[in-house]
């Protein structure tokens, strides 16, 4: 049987095309007027695949318009000029591509193979939008299988001679629109056939992201990510973040080409890093440490302690503190008196201002006036638990980078992984993996806040600095938008645990010692300040709990600061009960064994205290009273602070508690704050008098542990009582 002639022609042509790849040479032209982050990303992708690229227009004024609308004819004129030496060469294949929002995903052989498979002289990339003239849409050829119909000028590939001739067909002004120009050339049927122009309708070579986000995904192949068009089952060789897809594009390029993999993590995060260990301290970069105190926040003293603990040569740091609220002014003043003279040339700038935007722009001026190498910006909600944060960020050598900070036990962080169409927060595909440290790396993101390190070079041009001022945008959103508009990449790093964010949304500064009320909103910080440093040692299997009387256990549980602040809350409230049996606070109005006390409900601490019982007390109960488990969180209707002194109530008669078990926390110290006092368990003839501040007695309530409060003969004794599981 003879092979049909048409099949022979097709097969022979295919073998000829494939066989000719070795005789072809790929040349890449791109246009970039400045060496910015997007340009460097493109060059990195080209270098990865050993593709040499000729940059056109670099370090020359851009003459193609602002590109926010139509424009870009200048780009085609640069291409035409660059193609002139190759105008008679049919063995040179030229790829014309944008730079700032493009990465290469394949080597030159792959690109050439994909091009030759089109059996065309020129192939142009496509998208789903007919831009900039939608009226031309009907003139495009129809495409099967929902292929992309319309030209995108960000990617063109073809034989050098044919590209030169095509671009020579009709002149274009620098300010005219390059995409419209190419569209008109393509829609001219005679020219389309003359130059054998085809469109990459199925993303075999080029993938433009805008309006195609649902078509593409990252796929693991041989332990590395590749980009796949799941609609056409193709793996494009050039990825373009065209139009409004820049944020999606940036997110993809955190992974490709060869940027991040589940096995090796971030493959390029430590490229071009600085090594501070090779420098003498006097040669370290100069840093302006700019602290913005812009809202009342809980645990502010701890914030200042962590600022003081930043491990960086003080002689290389200028300190600036700008305060926008009166609430923390006294604490700031004390902090400056304490550490101010330890910084560079005794320079400490402290100013109280009212305008939030002015406060932040002020740090720009200070940085440039001191010729600083870096500006380290920190708002007072950002707690840097890691003293090495500044050094680590400097060594990562980015224009602007933030340490990842989160609110403990919450998904709230100081970065956004994506933006909505209105420019607000949107959750990226990898956001939860990043905040939970399932993926660690240095991530290009569209928004950072609260704390970041910025190179001083960004601020050198007074008229081209980023700005915190923007129409209808919060200061931080405006700042990030201005950076994006300038092509400056923002990074978040989560290689290390740097610290955390305070939640100040419900912080009520009208309360006395309002941090005590923050157990729900800021549990981590509440625990650090108020739970005894030896608390976890209570569960040490090699350590037997203290048992001063039978079945009476004694635990360190809260700090002296907790005790001090708790007493202050009660005395500030001041409405102690009269110690009689008549008690209108109770449902039945009668207290059988009365004390002079204040209930947690009276000072708004009932729910806080119940949470304290759940988190820190119930585990101790289960540890020592084996086999008894509460059905859910501990139930406690009676939670109160008792005040004993000779002028009021000095002691308490023998009684049983209305509880399964009772806790009794000493809020001040015997021998120092009062004399006498203690607890006497009559059945066991056992007294506990040598109490320790912040330690908790735990004992059964009913039947066995009949007890009395011993007389205070001088001073005032405070204890915190809870009757649990009545």
LOTOR-649785 format. One record per residue (C-alpha): residue number from 1; chain; x, y, z. Coordinates in steps of 0.2 Angstrom, whole numbers. Example, Ala and Ser with C-alpha at 12.3 -4.5 7.8 and 13.67 -1.06 7.14 Angstrom:
2
n / chain / east / north / up
1 / A / 62 / -22 / 39
2 / A / 68 / -5 / 36
//
This chain:
726
n / chain / east / north / up
1 / A / 0 / 0 / 0
2 / A / 7 / 17 / -5
3 / A / 8 / 31 / 7
4 / A / -3 / 46 / 1
5 / A / 7 / 61 / -5
6 / A / -2 / 73 / 7
7 / A / 3 / 62 / 22
8 / A / 21 / 61 / 16
9 / A / 22 / 80 / 14
10 / A / 16 / 83 / 32
11 / A / 27 / 69 / 39
12 / A / 42 / 75 / 29
13 / A / 39 / 93 / 33
14 / A / 38 / 88 / 52
15 / A / 55 / 79 / 51
16 / A / 62 / 93 / 42
17 / A / 56 / 106 / 55
18 / A / 63 / 95 / 69
19 / A / 79 / 92 / 61
20 / A / 82 / 110 / 58
21 / A / 81 / 115 / 76
22 / A / 100 / 113 / 77
23 / A / 103 / 125 / 63
24 / A / 92 / 138 / 71
25 / A / 98 / 151 / 84
26 / A / 87 / 159 / 97
27 / A / 90 / 178 / 100
28 / A / 80 / 187 / 113
29 / A / 76 / 206 / 113
30 / A / 67 / 214 / 127
31 / A / 64 / 233 / 131
32 / A / 68 / 240 / 148
33 / A / 72 / 258 / 152
34 / A / 77 / 255 / 170
35 / A / 85 / 241 / 180
36 / A / 71 / 238 / 192
37 / A / 65 / 222 / 202
38 / A / 55 / 216 / 187
39 / A / 69 / 218 / 175
40 / A / 80 / 208 / 187
41 / A / 67 / 194 / 189
42 / A / 67 / 193 / 170
43 / A / 86 / 192 / 168
44 / A / 86 / 179 / 182
45 / A / 74 / 168 / 172
46 / A / 84 / 170 / 156
47 / A / 101 / 166 / 165
48 / A / 93 / 150 / 173
49 / A / 91 / 143 / 155
50 / A / 107 / 151 / 149
51 / A / 97 / 162 / 136
52 / A / 107 / 177 / 132
53 / A / 96 / 193 / 131
54 / A / 99 / 209 / 122
55 / A / 91 / 224 / 132
56 / A / 85 / 238 / 122
57 / A / 83 / 256 / 129
58 / A / 91 / 252 / 145
59 / A / 96 / 268 / 156
60 / A / 88 / 279 / 142
61 / A / 72 / 289 / 144
62 / A / 56 / 280 / 140
63 / A / 48 / 288 / 125
64 / A / 32 / 276 / 124
65 / A / 20 / 285 / 135
66 / A / 15 / 280 / 153
67 / A / 7 / 263 / 147
68 / A / -7 / 265 / 159
69 / A / -18 / 265 / 143
70 / A / -13 / 265 / 125
71 / A / 6 / 268 / 121
72 / A / 22 / 258 / 118
73 / A / 25 / 262 / 99
74 / A / 43 / 266 / 105
75 / A / 45 / 248 / 109
76 / A / 42 / 242 / 91
77 / A / 54 / 255 / 85
78 / A / 67 / 249 / 96
79 / A / 64 / 231 / 90
80 / A / 65 / 237 / 72
81 / A / 82 / 245 / 75
82 / A / 89 / 230 / 84
83 / A / 83 / 218 / 70
84 / A / 91 / 228 / 56
85 / A / 108 / 218 / 57
86 / A / 98 / 202 / 55
87 / A / 86 / 207 / 42
88 / A / 93 / 194 / 29
89 / A / 96 / 180 / 41
90 / A / 83 / 166 / 40
91 / A / 92 / 155 / 53
92 / A / 90 / 167 / 67
93 / A / 74 / 166 / 77
94 / A / 70 / 181 / 87
95 / A / 59 / 182 / 103
96 / A / 52 / 199 / 106
97 / A / 46 / 200 / 124
98 / A / 42 / 212 / 138
99 / A / 53 / 212 / 153
100 / A / 45 / 219 / 169
101 / A / 31 / 207 / 169
102 / A / 38 / 192 / 160
103 / A / 48 / 177 / 165
104 / A / 55 / 163 / 154
105 / A / 50 / 145 / 158
106 / A / 60 / 135 / 146
107 / A / 77 / 134 / 138
108 / A / 81 / 140 / 120
109 / A / 79 / 122 / 112
110 / A / 62 / 120 / 120
111 / A / 57 / 138 / 114
112 / A / 63 / 134 / 96
113 / A / 54 / 117 / 95
114 / A / 38 / 125 / 101
115 / A / 40 / 139 / 88
116 / A / 44 / 127 / 73
117 / A / 29 / 116 / 77
118 / A / 18 / 131 / 72
119 / A / 25 / 129 / 54
120 / A / 24 / 148 / 54
121 / A / 36 / 163 / 51
122 / A / 29 / 173 / 65
123 / A / 19 / 168 / 80
124 / A / 11 / 181 / 91
125 / A / 4 / 178 / 109
126 / A / -14 / 180 / 113
127 / A / -26 / 185 / 126
128 / A / -45 / 185 / 130
129 / A / -47 / 204 / 128
130 / A / -48 / 214 / 112
131 / A / -37 / 228 / 118
132 / A / -36 / 243 / 114
133 / A / -50 / 243 / 102
134 / A / -64 / 231 / 105
135 / A / -73 / 235 / 89
136 / A / -60 / 225 / 80
137 / A / -65 / 209 / 89
138 / A / -77 / 203 / 75
139 / A / -63 / 204 / 62
140 / A / -52 / 191 / 71
141 / A / -53 / 173 / 64
142 / A / -64 / 162 / 75
143 / A / -55 / 149 / 86
144 / A / -61 / 132 / 92
145 / A / -60 / 125 / 110
146 / A / -62 / 142 / 118
147 / A / -44 / 147 / 112
148 / A / -38 / 165 / 115
149 / A / -42 / 175 / 100
150 / A / -34 / 192 / 102
151 / A / -16 / 198 / 100
152 / A / -6 / 203 / 115
153 / A / 10 / 212 / 110
154 / A / 20 / 207 / 125
155 / A / 26 / 191 / 116
156 / A / 31 / 189 / 98
157 / A / 43 / 176 / 90
158 / A / 48 / 174 / 72
159 / A / 62 / 173 / 59
160 / A / 73 / 188 / 60
161 / A / 71 / 192 / 42
162 / A / 52 / 191 / 43
163 / A / 50 / 201 / 59
164 / A / 61 / 215 / 51
165 / A / 50 / 215 / 36
166 / A / 34 / 215 / 46
167 / A / 39 / 229 / 57
168 / A / 45 / 239 / 42
169 / A / 28 / 238 / 33
170 / A / 21 / 253 / 42
171 / A / 30 / 266 / 53
172 / A / 23 / 269 / 71
173 / A / 25 / 284 / 82
174 / A / 33 / 282 / 99
175 / A / 18 / 287 / 108
176 / A / 6 / 276 / 97
177 / A / -1 / 260 / 103
178 / A / 10 / 245 / 99
179 / A / -4 / 232 / 102
180 / A / -16 / 241 / 90
181 / A / -2 / 243 / 77
182 / A / 1 / 224 / 78
183 / A / -18 / 220 / 77
184 / A / -20 / 231 / 62
185 / A / -5 / 222 / 53
186 / A / -12 / 205 / 58
187 / A / -30 / 209 / 53
188 / A / -24 / 214 / 35
189 / A / -27 / 197 / 27
190 / A / -14 / 200 / 13
191 / A / 0 / 204 / 26
192 / A / -5 / 189 / 37
193 / A / -3 / 177 / 23
194 / A / 12 / 186 / 16
195 / A / 22 / 184 / 32
196 / A / 13 / 167 / 37
197 / A / 8 / 175 / 54
198 / A / -1 / 163 / 67
199 / A / -8 / 167 / 84
200 / A / -3 / 156 / 99
201 / A / -22 / 153 / 102
202 / A / -19 / 138 / 114
203 / A / -4 / 145 / 125
204 / A / 9 / 133 / 118
205 / A / 22 / 146 / 119
206 / A / 15 / 161 / 127
207 / A / 3 / 162 / 142
208 / A / -4 / 179 / 146
209 / A / -13 / 178 / 163
210 / A / -26 / 192 / 162
211 / A / -43 / 185 / 160
212 / A / -35 / 167 / 160
213 / A / -32 / 165 / 179
214 / A / -44 / 150 / 180
215 / A / -35 / 141 / 165
216 / A / -18 / 140 / 173
217 / A / -11 / 132 / 189
218 / A / 6 / 126 / 196
219 / A / 9 / 108 / 195
220 / A / 23 / 98 / 203
221 / A / 34 / 89 / 190
222 / A / 50 / 80 / 196
223 / A / 49 / 89 / 213
224 / A / 48 / 106 / 205
225 / A / 34 / 117 / 200
226 / A / 29 / 120 / 182
227 / A / 15 / 131 / 175
228 / A / 1 / 121 / 166
229 / A / -13 / 128 / 156
230 / A / -26 / 115 / 161
231 / A / -39 / 121 / 148
232 / A / -27 / 116 / 133
233 / A / -15 / 104 / 142
234 / A / 0 / 114 / 138
235 / A / 15 / 120 / 147
236 / A / 19 / 138 / 140
237 / A / 38 / 143 / 139
238 / A / 35 / 162 / 142
239 / A / 23 / 169 / 156
240 / A / 17 / 186 / 155
241 / A / 7 / 196 / 169
242 / A / -2 / 207 / 157
243 / A / -15 / 220 / 162
244 / A / -22 / 218 / 179
245 / A / -14 / 201 / 182
246 / A / 2 / 208 / 190
247 / A / -2 / 202 / 207
248 / A / -6 / 185 / 201
249 / A / 10 / 184 / 191
250 / A / 20 / 190 / 205
251 / A / 13 / 176 / 216
252 / A / 17 / 163 / 202
253 / A / 35 / 169 / 201
254 / A / 37 / 165 / 219
255 / A / 38 / 147 / 213
256 / A / 43 / 147 / 195
257 / A / 55 / 146 / 187
258 / A / 64 / 135 / 199
259 / A / 61 / 147 / 213
260 / A / 53 / 136 / 227
261 / A / 49 / 117 / 229
262 / A / 42 / 107 / 243
263 / A / 58 / 97 / 245
264 / A / 71 / 111 / 244
265 / A / 61 / 126 / 249
266 / A / 66 / 142 / 242
267 / A / 80 / 140 / 230
268 / A / 85 / 158 / 227
269 / A / 81 / 167 / 243
270 / A / 99 / 168 / 248
271 / A / 106 / 173 / 231
272 / A / 115 / 190 / 232
273 / A / 114 / 191 / 251
274 / A / 125 / 202 / 262
275 / A / 136 / 194 / 275
276 / A / 137 / 205 / 290
277 / A / 149 / 193 / 299
278 / A / 163 / 199 / 287
279 / A / 161 / 217 / 293
280 / A / 168 / 226 / 308
281 / A / 154 / 234 / 318
282 / A / 160 / 251 / 313
283 / A / 157 / 246 / 295
284 / A / 139 / 240 / 298
285 / A / 126 / 249 / 287
286 / A / 118 / 264 / 296
287 / A / 100 / 262 / 301
288 / A / 87 / 274 / 306
289 / A / 76 / 265 / 318
290 / A / 59 / 273 / 316
291 / A / 46 / 269 / 329
292 / A / 28 / 275 / 326
293 / A / 17 / 275 / 341
294 / A / 0 / 278 / 332
295 / A / -13 / 270 / 343
296 / A / -15 / 264 / 361
297 / A / -9 / 246 / 362
298 / A / -8 / 233 / 376
299 / A / 8 / 227 / 382
300 / A / 17 / 242 / 376
301 / A / 31 / 241 / 390
302 / A / 35 / 224 / 382
303 / A / 36 / 232 / 365
304 / A / 49 / 244 / 371
305 / A / 59 / 230 / 379
306 / A / 60 / 221 / 363
307 / A / 66 / 237 / 354
308 / A / 79 / 239 / 367
309 / A / 85 / 221 / 364
310 / A / 87 / 223 / 345
311 / A / 104 / 215 / 342
312 / A / 113 / 228 / 331
313 / A / 128 / 240 / 335
314 / A / 120 / 255 / 343
315 / A / 133 / 267 / 336
316 / A / 126 / 262 / 319
317 / A / 108 / 266 / 324
318 / A / 99 / 283 / 324
319 / A / 83 / 282 / 334
320 / A / 67 / 291 / 330
321 / A / 51 / 289 / 340
322 / A / 35 / 298 / 333
323 / A / 20 / 298 / 345
324 / A / 3 / 301 / 339
325 / A / -7 / 297 / 355
326 / A / -5 / 304 / 373
327 / A / -9 / 287 / 381
328 / A / 9 / 280 / 379
329 / A / 19 / 297 / 380
330 / A / 24 / 294 / 398
331 / A / 31 / 277 / 394
332 / A / 40 / 284 / 379
333 / A / 48 / 297 / 389
334 / A / 54 / 285 / 402
335 / A / 61 / 274 / 388
336 / A / 71 / 288 / 380
337 / A / 78 / 293 / 397
338 / A / 83 / 275 / 400
339 / A / 92 / 271 / 383
340 / A / 93 / 287 / 373
341 / A / 111 / 290 / 375
342 / A / 116 / 273 / 369
343 / A / 112 / 277 / 351
344 / A / 122 / 285 / 337
345 / A / 130 / 302 / 342
346 / A / 116 / 302 / 356
347 / A / 104 / 306 / 342
348 / A / 86 / 302 / 348
349 / A / 72 / 311 / 339
350 / A / 56 / 311 / 348
351 / A / 41 / 321 / 342
352 / A / 22 / 321 / 346
353 / A / 12 / 324 / 330
354 / A / -7 / 323 / 326
355 / A / -6 / 318 / 307
356 / A / -3 / 300 / 304
357 / A / 4 / 303 / 286
358 / A / 15 / 317 / 291
359 / A / 22 / 306 / 305
360 / A / 28 / 293 / 293
361 / A / 34 / 305 / 280
362 / A / 44 / 313 / 293
363 / A / 55 / 297 / 295
364 / A / 59 / 298 / 276
365 / A / 67 / 316 / 279
366 / A / 76 / 310 / 294
367 / A / 83 / 295 / 285
368 / A / 90 / 305 / 271
369 / A / 96 / 319 / 282
370 / A / 107 / 306 / 291
371 / A / 112 / 297 / 275
372 / A / 106 / 281 / 282
373 / A / 108 / 265 / 272
374 / A / 92 / 258 / 279
375 / A / 76 / 264 / 287
376 / A / 69 / 251 / 299
377 / A / 50 / 255 / 302
378 / A / 41 / 248 / 317
379 / A / 23 / 252 / 323
380 / A / 19 / 249 / 341
381 / A / 8 / 234 / 337
382 / A / 24 / 224 / 330
383 / A / 33 / 214 / 344
384 / A / 50 / 209 / 338
385 / A / 53 / 193 / 349
386 / A / 68 / 189 / 339
387 / A / 83 / 201 / 343
388 / A / 91 / 196 / 327
389 / A / 77 / 202 / 316
390 / A / 86 / 218 / 309
391 / A / 102 / 208 / 305
392 / A / 93 / 195 / 296
393 / A / 83 / 207 / 285
394 / A / 98 / 217 / 281
395 / A / 107 / 201 / 275
396 / A / 93 / 196 / 264
397 / A / 97 / 212 / 253
398 / A / 80 / 217 / 247
399 / A / 74 / 235 / 243
400 / A / 60 / 233 / 255
401 / A / 57 / 217 / 266
402 / A / 46 / 214 / 281
403 / A / 48 / 200 / 294
404 / A / 32 / 190 / 294
405 / A / 22 / 194 / 310
406 / A / 5 / 186 / 315
407 / A / -7 / 187 / 328
408 / A / -5 / 172 / 338
409 / A / -18 / 158 / 336
410 / A / -26 / 169 / 322
411 / A / -23 / 170 / 303
412 / A / -20 / 189 / 304
413 / A / -3 / 195 / 298
414 / A / 6 / 210 / 292
415 / A / 5 / 205 / 273
416 / A / -8 / 201 / 260
417 / A / -5 / 188 / 248
418 / A / -17 / 195 / 235
419 / A / -28 / 210 / 231
420 / A / -46 / 211 / 227
421 / A / -51 / 220 / 211
422 / A / -54 / 236 / 222
423 / A / -36 / 235 / 229
424 / A / -41 / 228 / 246
425 / A / -37 / 211 / 254
426 / A / -39 / 195 / 246
427 / A / -33 / 178 / 251
428 / A / -20 / 170 / 240
429 / A / -19 / 152 / 236
430 / A / -4 / 150 / 248
431 / A / -8 / 162 / 262
432 / A / -12 / 150 / 275
433 / A / 3 / 139 / 271
434 / A / 14 / 154 / 273
435 / A / 7 / 161 / 289
436 / A / 7 / 143 / 297
437 / A / 25 / 140 / 291
438 / A / 20 / 126 / 280
439 / A / 30 / 135 / 267
440 / A / 45 / 145 / 271
441 / A / 54 / 158 / 260
442 / A / 55 / 176 / 254
443 / A / 39 / 180 / 246
444 / A / 35 / 194 / 233
445 / A / 18 / 201 / 240
446 / A / 7 / 216 / 236
447 / A / 5 / 223 / 253
448 / A / 16 / 223 / 269
449 / A / 13 / 233 / 285
450 / A / 17 / 236 / 303
451 / A / 36 / 233 / 302
452 / A / 48 / 233 / 287
453 / A / 66 / 237 / 282
454 / A / 68 / 249 / 267
455 / A / 84 / 253 / 258
456 / A / 88 / 272 / 260
457 / A / 91 / 273 / 241
458 / A / 72 / 272 / 238
459 / A / 71 / 289 / 247
460 / A / 85 / 298 / 238
461 / A / 75 / 306 / 225
462 / A / 64 / 318 / 235
463 / A / 51 / 319 / 221
464 / A / 50 / 301 / 218
465 / A / 48 / 293 / 235
466 / A / 34 / 281 / 240
467 / A / 20 / 290 / 248
468 / A / 8 / 286 / 262
469 / A / -5 / 298 / 255
470 / A / -18 / 291 / 242
471 / A / -35 / 295 / 238
472 / A / -48 / 285 / 248
473 / A / -34 / 273 / 254
474 / A / -27 / 270 / 272
475 / A / -9 / 276 / 274
476 / A / -2 / 258 / 273
477 / A / -12 / 254 / 257
478 / A / -7 / 270 / 249
479 / A / 11 / 267 / 253
480 / A / 11 / 249 / 246
481 / A / 2 / 255 / 230
482 / A / 15 / 268 / 227
483 / A / 28 / 255 / 228
484 / A / 19 / 244 / 216
485 / A / 17 / 258 / 204
486 / A / 35 / 262 / 204
487 / A / 39 / 243 / 201
488 / A / 47 / 240 / 218
489 / A / 44 / 223 / 224
490 / A / 39 / 221 / 242
491 / A / 44 / 205 / 251
492 / A / 39 / 195 / 267
493 / A / 51 / 183 / 275
494 / A / 46 / 168 / 286
495 / A / 62 / 158 / 286
496 / A / 62 / 163 / 305
497 / A / 50 / 167 / 318
498 / A / 52 / 185 / 320
499 / A / 39 / 190 / 332
500 / A / 20 / 194 / 332
501 / A / 7 / 207 / 331
502 / A / -4 / 214 / 345
503 / A / -22 / 215 / 343
504 / A / -28 / 232 / 349
505 / A / -45 / 233 / 342
506 / A / -54 / 230 / 359
507 / A / -41 / 238 / 370
508 / A / -51 / 249 / 382
509 / A / -40 / 262 / 390
510 / A / -53 / 268 / 401
511 / A / -51 / 253 / 412
512 / A / -38 / 251 / 426
513 / A / -24 / 240 / 420
514 / A / -33 / 236 / 404
515 / A / -20 / 222 / 399
516 / A / -28 / 211 / 412
517 / A / -44 / 210 / 402
518 / A / -34 / 205 / 386
519 / A / -34 / 186 / 388
520 / A / -45 / 183 / 373
521 / A / -37 / 196 / 361
522 / A / -19 / 194 / 366
523 / A / -17 / 177 / 375
524 / A / 1 / 175 / 370
525 / A / 6 / 192 / 378
526 / A / -6 / 189 / 392
527 / A / 2 / 173 / 396
528 / A / 20 / 180 / 395
529 / A / 16 / 194 / 407
530 / A / 4 / 186 / 419
531 / A / 8 / 167 / 420
532 / A / 21 / 162 / 432
533 / A / 38 / 158 / 424
534 / A / 38 / 141 / 433
535 / A / 20 / 137 / 428
536 / A / 25 / 123 / 416
537 / A / 36 / 115 / 428
538 / A / 21 / 110 / 438
539 / A / 19 / 96 / 425
540 / A / 37 / 90 / 426
541 / A / 35 / 71 / 429
542 / A / 51 / 71 / 439
543 / A / 44 / 84 / 451
544 / A / 31 / 80 / 464
545 / A / 18 / 94 / 467
546 / A / 20 / 103 / 484
547 / A / 7 / 96 / 496
548 / A / 7 / 106 / 512
549 / A / -8 / 97 / 519
550 / A / -17 / 81 / 514
551 / A / -25 / 83 / 496
552 / A / -20 / 102 / 497
553 / A / -9 / 106 / 483
554 / A / 2 / 121 / 480
555 / A / 7 / 128 / 463
556 / A / 16 / 143 / 456
557 / A / 3 / 151 / 444
558 / A / 3 / 170 / 441
559 / A / 17 / 183 / 442
560 / A / 19 / 197 / 455
561 / A / 14 / 209 / 441
562 / A / -2 / 200 / 439
563 / A / -5 / 201 / 458
564 / A / -1 / 219 / 459
565 / A / -12 / 224 / 444
566 / A / -26 / 214 / 451
567 / A / -26 / 222 / 468
568 / A / -25 / 239 / 459
569 / A / -41 / 235 / 449
570 / A / -50 / 230 / 465
571 / A / -45 / 245 / 475
572 / A / -48 / 257 / 460
573 / A / -66 / 250 / 460
574 / A / -67 / 251 / 479
575 / A / -84 / 244 / 482
576 / A / -80 / 230 / 494
577 / A / -94 / 221 / 502
578 / A / -98 / 224 / 520
579 / A / -94 / 207 / 526
580 / A / -112 / 203 / 532
581 / A / -124 / 189 / 528
582 / A / -134 / 201 / 517
583 / A / -127 / 201 / 499
584 / A / -138 / 209 / 485
585 / A / -125 / 203 / 472
586 / A / -132 / 185 / 475
587 / A / -148 / 178 / 468
588 / A / -155 / 174 / 485
589 / A / -147 / 189 / 493
590 / A / -139 / 179 / 507
591 / A / -121 / 174 / 510
592 / A / -119 / 160 / 523
593 / A / -100 / 163 / 526
594 / A / -98 / 181 / 521
595 / A / -81 / 190 / 517
596 / A / -76 / 208 / 512
597 / A / -74 / 205 / 494
598 / A / -77 / 211 / 476
599 / A / -84 / 199 / 463
600 / A / -76 / 197 / 445
601 / A / -93 / 202 / 438
602 / A / -92 / 219 / 446
603 / A / -76 / 223 / 438
604 / A / -80 / 215 / 421
605 / A / -68 / 201 / 423
606 / A / -79 / 186 / 425
607 / A / -77 / 179 / 407
608 / A / -58 / 183 / 408
609 / A / -57 / 173 / 424
610 / A / -67 / 158 / 417
611 / A / -55 / 158 / 403
612 / A / -40 / 158 / 415
613 / A / -48 / 143 / 424
614 / A / -50 / 134 / 408
615 / A / -33 / 137 / 401
616 / A / -22 / 136 / 417
617 / A / -31 / 129 / 432
618 / A / -41 / 114 / 425
619 / A / -25 / 106 / 419
620 / A / -18 / 107 / 436
621 / A / -33 / 99 / 444
622 / A / -33 / 85 / 432
623 / A / -14 / 82 / 435
624 / A / -16 / 80 / 454
625 / A / -34 / 74 / 456
626 / A / -34 / 59 / 445
627 / A / -50 / 53 / 437
628 / A / -60 / 69 / 439
629 / A / -64 / 78 / 423
630 / A / -75 / 93 / 421
631 / A / -89 / 91 / 408
632 / A / -83 / 105 / 397
633 / A / -74 / 121 / 404
634 / A / -74 / 123 / 423
635 / A / -90 / 130 / 430
636 / A / -88 / 143 / 443
637 / A / -101 / 155 / 449
638 / A / -91 / 163 / 463
639 / A / -75 / 171 / 458
640 / A / -70 / 185 / 470
641 / A / -55 / 194 / 478
642 / A / -56 / 194 / 497
643 / A / -48 / 208 / 508
644 / A / -43 / 204 / 526
645 / A / -36 / 217 / 538
646 / A / -39 / 221 / 557
647 / A / -49 / 237 / 553
648 / A / -62 / 227 / 542
649 / A / -63 / 208 / 542
650 / A / -47 / 200 / 549
651 / A / -52 / 181 / 548
652 / A / -65 / 169 / 542
653 / A / -74 / 156 / 553
654 / A / -73 / 137 / 549
655 / A / -84 / 132 / 534
656 / A / -85 / 121 / 519
657 / A / -84 / 128 / 502
658 / A / -99 / 126 / 489
659 / A / -87 / 118 / 477
660 / A / -80 / 102 / 470
661 / A / -63 / 110 / 472
662 / A / -57 / 128 / 477
663 / A / -43 / 138 / 472
664 / A / -35 / 151 / 483
665 / A / -21 / 163 / 475
666 / A / -11 / 174 / 486
667 / A / -10 / 191 / 479
668 / A / 2 / 198 / 491
669 / A / 16 / 193 / 503
670 / A / 15 / 188 / 522
671 / A / 28 / 196 / 533
672 / A / 30 / 210 / 520
673 / A / 12 / 216 / 517
674 / A / 4 / 209 / 532
675 / A / 6 / 198 / 547
676 / A / -4 / 183 / 552
677 / A / -16 / 176 / 540
678 / A / -16 / 159 / 531
679 / A / -28 / 144 / 530
680 / A / -31 / 131 / 543
681 / A / -38 / 114 / 538
682 / A / -46 / 108 / 554
683 / A / -49 / 90 / 550
684 / A / -30 / 87 / 547
685 / A / -24 / 100 / 560
686 / A / -14 / 108 / 546
687 / A / -10 / 126 / 543
688 / A / -3 / 134 / 528
689 / A / 4 / 151 / 533
690 / A / 20 / 154 / 524
691 / A / 11 / 159 / 508
692 / A / 20 / 164 / 492
693 / A / 14 / 178 / 481
694 / A / 7 / 171 / 464
695 / A / 5 / 154 / 471
696 / A / -11 / 144 / 471
697 / A / -18 / 133 / 484
698 / A / -30 / 120 / 477
699 / A / -41 / 109 / 489
700 / A / -57 / 99 / 489
701 / A / -72 / 110 / 493
702 / A / -85 / 99 / 502
703 / A / -85 / 86 / 516
704 / A / -66 / 83 / 519
705 / A / -58 / 100 / 519
706 / A / -67 / 110 / 533
707 / A / -56 / 126 / 535
708 / A / -55 / 143 / 541
709 / A / -46 / 159 / 537
710 / A / -33 / 164 / 550
711 / A / -33 / 181 / 558
712 / A / -23 / 195 / 550
713 / A / -15 / 205 / 564
714 / A / -7 / 219 / 554
715 / A / -8 / 225 / 536
716 / A / -19 / 219 / 523
717 / A / -20 / 202 / 515
718 / A / -28 / 200 / 497
719 / A / -33 / 183 / 490
720 / A / -42 / 177 / 474
721 / A / -55 / 164 / 477
722 / A / -64 / 152 / 465
723 / A / -77 / 139 / 469
724 / A / -76 / 127 / 455
725 / A / -89 / 115 / 449
726 / A / -102 / 119 / 463
//
